[in-house]
Amino acid sequence: MTWFCISLKRIFWVLTLVANISVITSSFASSQTASEQTLIVAFLYNFLKFTEWPDGSIKNEINLCTDKSSAFEELKTISARNVQNKPIQIKYITLSDSPEECQSLFLSRETSVESIREWIKLTQNQPILIVSNINGFLDMDGMIVLINDGKNLNFAINLEITRNSGIKLNAQLLQIAREVRGR
Protein backbone atom coordinates (compact mmCIF):
# COMPACT_ATOMS: atom_id res chain seq x y z
CA MET A 1 0.00 0.00 0.00
CA THR A 2 2.83 2.42 0.84
CA TRP A 3 4.54 1.75 -2.50
CA PHE A 4 1.25 2.45 -4.30
CA CYS A 5 0.82 5.82 -2.47
CA ILE A 6 4.40 6.83 -3.28
CA SER A 7 3.86 5.98 -6.97
CA LEU A 8 0.62 7.99 -7.09
CA LYS A 9 2.35 10.93 -5.43
CA ARG A 10 5.19 10.73 -7.99
CA ILE A 11 2.75 10.54 -10.88
CA PHE A 12 0.83 13.52 -9.49
CA TRP A 13 4.09 15.45 -8.95
CA VAL A 14 5.30 14.70 -12.52
CA LEU A 15 1.94 15.76 -14.02
CA THR A 16 2.01 18.97 -11.98
CA LEU A 17 5.57 19.65 -13.12
CA VAL A 18 4.65 19.06 -16.79
CA ALA A 19 1.64 21.37 -16.48
CA ASN A 20 3.78 24.12 -14.92
CA ILE A 21 6.43 23.77 -17.61
CA SER A 22 3.74 24.12 -20.28
CA VAL A 23 2.41 27.31 -18.69
CA ILE A 24 5.90 28.77 -18.25
CA THR A 25 6.88 27.90 -21.83
CA SER A 26 3.78 29.48 -23.33
CA SER A 27 4.16 32.65 -21.25
CA PHE A 28 7.87 32.78 -22.11
CA ALA A 29 7.00 32.52 -25.80
CA SER A 30 4.57 35.45 -25.44
CA SER A 31 7.09 37.58 -23.59
CA GLN A 32 9.75 36.63 -26.10
CA THR A 33 7.55 37.95 -28.92
CA ALA A 34 6.84 41.11 -26.97
CA SER A 35 10.49 41.65 -26.17
CA GLU A 36 11.48 41.07 -29.83
CA GLN A 37 8.97 43.73 -30.86
CA THR A 38 10.27 46.05 -28.15
CA LEU A 39 13.82 45.52 -29.43
CA ILE A 40 12.70 46.17 -33.01
CA VAL A 41 11.16 49.47 -31.92
CA ALA A 42 14.42 50.39 -30.15
CA PHE A 43 16.36 49.61 -33.33
CA LEU A 44 13.95 51.67 -35.45
CA TYR A 45 14.28 54.60 -33.06
CA ASN A 46 18.07 54.43 -33.27
CA PHE A 47 18.01 54.10 -37.06
CA LEU A 48 16.08 57.38 -37.12
CA LYS A 49 18.71 58.97 -34.86
CA PHE A 50 21.62 57.85 -37.06
CA THR A 51 20.16 58.65 -40.47
CA GLU A 52 20.60 61.82 -42.48
CA TRP A 53 17.97 62.70 -45.05
CA PRO A 54 18.44 65.14 -47.94
CA ASP A 55 17.64 68.80 -47.22
CA GLY A 56 13.94 69.55 -47.43
CA SER A 57 12.75 65.96 -47.04
CA ILE A 58 11.77 66.48 -43.37
CA LYS A 59 9.23 69.14 -42.53
CA ASN A 60 7.83 69.47 -38.98
CA GLU A 61 8.10 65.84 -37.88
CA ILE A 62 9.77 62.54 -38.70
CA ASN A 63 7.18 60.10 -39.97
CA LEU A 64 7.77 56.43 -39.27
CA CYS A 65 5.26 54.63 -41.45
CA THR A 66 4.18 51.02 -41.40
CA ASP A 67 1.77 48.89 -43.35
CA LYS A 68 -1.80 49.12 -41.99
CA SER A 69 -2.05 45.34 -42.00
CA SER A 70 0.79 45.18 -39.47
CA ALA A 71 -0.29 44.57 -35.89
CA PHE A 72 2.76 46.26 -34.42
CA GLU A 73 1.37 48.19 -31.46
CA GLU A 74 4.78 48.71 -29.79
CA LEU A 75 5.58 51.40 -32.36
CA LYS A 76 3.34 53.75 -30.41
CA THR A 77 5.92 53.79 -27.59
CA ILE A 78 8.20 56.08 -29.62
CA SER A 79 5.45 58.32 -30.95
CA ALA A 80 6.07 61.98 -30.06
CA ARG A 81 9.67 61.31 -28.94
CA ASN A 82 12.18 63.68 -30.48
CA VAL A 83 14.82 62.70 -33.01
CA GLN A 84 16.98 65.35 -34.63
CA ASN A 85 14.86 67.99 -32.85
CA LYS A 86 11.67 66.71 -34.52
CA PRO A 87 8.87 64.63 -32.99
CA ILE A 88 8.30 61.13 -34.36
CA GLN A 89 4.86 60.41 -35.76
CA ILE A 90 3.69 56.85 -36.43
CA LYS A 91 1.56 56.53 -39.55
CA TYR A 92 -0.26 53.42 -40.72
CA ILE A 93 -0.55 53.44 -44.50
CA THR A 94 -1.58 51.17 -47.37
CA LEU A 95 -0.14 50.71 -50.83
CA SER A 96 -2.80 53.07 -52.18
CA ASP A 97 -1.56 55.86 -49.87
CA SER A 98 1.31 58.09 -50.90
CA PRO A 99 4.46 57.31 -48.89
CA GLU A 100 6.06 60.66 -49.81
CA GLU A 101 5.62 62.08 -46.32
CA CYS A 102 7.36 59.05 -44.74
CA GLN A 103 11.00 59.31 -43.69
CA SER A 104 11.07 55.64 -42.73
CA LEU A 105 8.92 52.66 -43.62
CA PHE A 106 8.86 49.54 -41.47
CA LEU A 107 7.50 46.38 -43.09
CA SER A 108 7.05 43.59 -40.57
CA ARG A 109 7.29 39.92 -41.42
CA GLU A 110 3.48 39.81 -41.28
CA THR A 111 3.46 41.86 -44.50
CA SER A 112 3.28 39.60 -47.55
CA VAL A 113 6.34 39.25 -49.77
CA GLU A 114 4.30 40.54 -52.72
CA SER A 115 3.34 43.68 -50.76
CA ILE A 116 6.95 44.22 -49.69
CA ARG A 117 8.08 44.04 -53.32
CA GLU A 118 5.36 46.58 -54.24
CA TRP A 119 6.41 48.91 -51.39
CA ILE A 120 10.04 48.76 -52.53
CA LYS A 121 9.06 49.50 -56.12
CA LEU A 122 6.79 52.36 -54.99
CA THR A 123 9.51 54.00 -52.85
CA GLN A 124 12.50 53.31 -55.11
CA ASN A 125 15.04 56.18 -55.17
CA GLN A 126 13.00 58.21 -52.67
CA PRO A 127 14.58 59.35 -49.37
CA ILE A 128 12.63 56.80 -47.32
CA LEU A 129 14.58 54.46 -45.06
CA ILE A 130 12.97 51.04 -45.55
CA VAL A 131 13.43 48.47 -42.78
CA SER A 132 12.01 44.96 -42.38
CA ASN A 133 12.49 41.80 -40.39
CA ILE A 134 11.58 39.45 -43.25
CA ASN A 135 14.21 36.95 -44.42
CA GLY A 136 15.82 37.91 -47.73
CA PHE A 137 14.82 41.58 -47.44
CA LEU A 138 18.19 42.89 -48.68
CA ASP A 139 17.92 40.61 -51.72
CA MET A 140 14.61 42.34 -52.53
CA ASP A 141 16.49 45.70 -52.57
CA GLY A 142 15.52 46.58 -49.02
CA MET A 143 17.77 48.92 -47.05
CA ILE A 144 18.01 47.47 -43.53
CA VAL A 145 16.99 44.00 -42.38
CA LEU A 146 16.60 43.03 -38.75
CA ILE A 147 17.88 39.53 -38.08
CA ASN A 148 16.82 37.43 -35.09
CA ASP A 149 19.18 34.47 -34.74
CA GLY A 150 17.32 33.12 -31.71
CA LYS A 151 19.71 34.74 -29.23
CA ASN A 152 20.30 38.27 -30.52
CA LEU A 153 18.67 40.82 -32.75
CA ASN A 154 21.13 42.17 -35.31
CA PHE A 155 20.84 44.06 -38.56
CA ALA A 156 22.37 44.18 -42.01
CA ILE A 157 22.46 47.11 -44.43
CA ASN A 158 22.26 47.41 -48.20
CA LEU A 159 24.36 50.58 -48.45
CA GLU A 160 24.13 50.91 -52.23
CA ILE A 161 20.31 51.04 -52.18
CA THR A 162 20.39 53.44 -49.23
CA ARG A 163 22.79 55.80 -51.02
CA ASN A 164 20.73 55.66 -54.23
CA SER A 165 17.79 57.06 -52.27
CA GLY A 166 19.84 60.03 -51.05
CA ILE A 167 19.98 58.80 -47.46
CA LYS A 168 23.22 58.79 -45.47
CA LEU A 169 23.77 56.44 -42.56
CA ASN A 170 26.08 57.38 -39.70
CA ALA A 171 29.45 55.57 -39.69
CA GLN A 172 28.73 54.25 -36.18
CA LEU A 173 25.65 52.48 -37.52
CA LEU A 174 27.70 50.91 -40.30
CA GLN A 175 30.34 49.73 -37.82
CA ILE A 176 27.93 47.81 -35.64
CA ALA A 177 25.96 46.25 -38.51
CA ARG A 178 26.34 42.50 -38.88
CA GLU A 179 26.81 42.96 -42.64
CA VAL A 180 27.10 45.95 -44.95
CA ARG A 181 26.54 45.29 -48.64
CA GLY A 182 27.76 47.68 -51.32
CA ARG A 183 30.50 49.52 -49.44
MOQUI-V784320 format. One record per backbone hydrogen bond with DSSP energy under -1.0 kcal/mol. NH is the residue of the N-H (numbers start at 0). CO is the residue of the C=O. E is the energy in kcal/mol with one decimal. If there is no record, write none. Layout:
((NH	CO	E) (NH	CO	E))
This chain:
((4	0	-2.1) (5	1	-2.4) (6	2	-2.3) (7	3	-2.2) (8	4	-2.5) (9	5	-2.4) (10	6	-2.6) (11	7	-2.8) (12	8	-2.7) (13	9	-2.9) (14	10	-2.6) (15	11	-2.4) (16	12	-2.5) (17	13	-2.7) (18	14	-2.4) (19	15	-2.4) (20	16	-2.4) (21	17	-2.2) (22	18	-2.1) (23	19	-2.7) (24	20	-2.8) (25	21	-2.3) (26	22	-2.3) (27	23	-2.5) (28	24	-2.4) (29	25	-1.8) (30	26	-2.4) (31	27	-2.5) (32	28	-2.0) (33	29	-2.4) (34	30	-2.9) (35	31	-2.2) (36	32	-2.4) (37	33	-2.4) (38	34	-2.4) (39	35	-2.5) (40	36	-2.2) (41	37	-2.0) (42	38	-2.6) (43	39	-2.8) (44	40	-2.5) (45	41	-2.2) (46	42	-2.6) (47	43	-2.1) (48	44	-1.6) (49	45	-1.9) (51	167	-3.2) (56	53	-2.0) (61	86	-2.5) (63	88	-2.9) (64	103	-3.2) (65	90	-2.2) (67	92	-2.8) (69	66	-2.1) (74	71	-1.3) (75	72	-1.9) (76	73	-2.0) (77	74	-1.7) (79	87	-3.6) (80	77	-1.7) (82	85	-3.0) (85	82	-1.4) (87	80	-2.4) (88	61	-2.7) (90	63	-2.2) (92	65	-2.6) (96	93	-1.6) (101	98	-2.3) (102	62	-2.3) (103	62	-1.9) (104	128	-2.8) (105	64	-3.1) (106	130	-2.7) (110	107	-2.1) (115	111	-2.4) (116	112	-2.5) (117	113	-2.0) (118	114	-2.8) (119	115	-2.5) (120	116	-2.1) (121	117	-2.7) (122	118	-2.0) (125	122	-2.1) (127	125	-2.8) (128	102	-2.9) (130	104	-2.7) (131	143	-1.9) (136	133	-1.4) (140	137	-1.6) (141	136	-2.0) (143	129	-1.9) (144	155	-2.4) (145	131	-2.8) (146	153	-3.2) (148	151	-2.0) (153	146	-3.2) (155	144	-2.1) (156	178	-2.5) (157	142	-3.2) (158	180	-2.0) (161	157	-1.9) (162	158	-2.9) (163	159	-2.3) (165	162	-2.0) (166	161	-1.7) (167	51	-2.6) (169	49	-2.7) (173	169	-1.6) (174	170	-2.0) (175	171	-1.5) (177	154	-2.9) (180	156	-3.2))
